[in-house]
């Protein structure tokens, strides 16, 4: 019996220096989104990163690397 895969309905969100929110990545598992948030925050930038359940459309995505 196989275990069900983790839902990929989480996204990573960034708050920039001007108070604007941007969706950085979508279609992530919660664990992957949280790991990615920790990775981005470890870079020491002023921006804040957090995860939330996906309610964004692909048009909202702005890649931040």
N, C-alpha and C positions, 0 to 999 in steps of 0.2 A: 504494500500500500504506500503510495507516495504522499508526501505532505503538500498541502496547497502552497502555492507561491505567495510571497508577500504582496499585498496590494501596492501598486505603483501609482498612488494618487496623492503624492506629497510634492511640494515644490519648495525651493530655496528662494528666499526674498532678501533683498538688500535695501537698507535705508542709507541714502547718501548724505553728504555734508549739508545739503540744502533742504533736507526733509522729504525728498522724493523717494517713493518706494518703487523698486524694480524687481520683477521676477527674473532670477538668474538661471534657474534650471527647473524643469518640470518632469513629470512621470518618474519620480523616484520613490523608492521605498522609504519609510520613515527613518529607518536606520541609516540608509545611504544619504538622505538629506541632512540628518544631524551630523554625520561624519564630515560631509562637505562643508557645512556651516563652521564646524570647528577648524577645518583646514583653512578656510578663507580668513577666519578671525585670527588665526595664528600668524598671519602675514603682518599684523600690527597696523593695519589701516584704521582710519577713523570710522569707517562705515560699520554698521551693525548688520548682522545676518541672523535670520531665524527661519524656522520651517513652519509650514502650515499645510493643512489639507488643501489639495488643489481645487481652486475655484477660478483659475485663470485660463484664458484662452492662449493659443500659440501666438496670437498677435501681440500679447503683452510681454513676450520674452525679449529681453535685452541681454545679450551675452556679456558677462563680466569676467574677464580672465586676468 
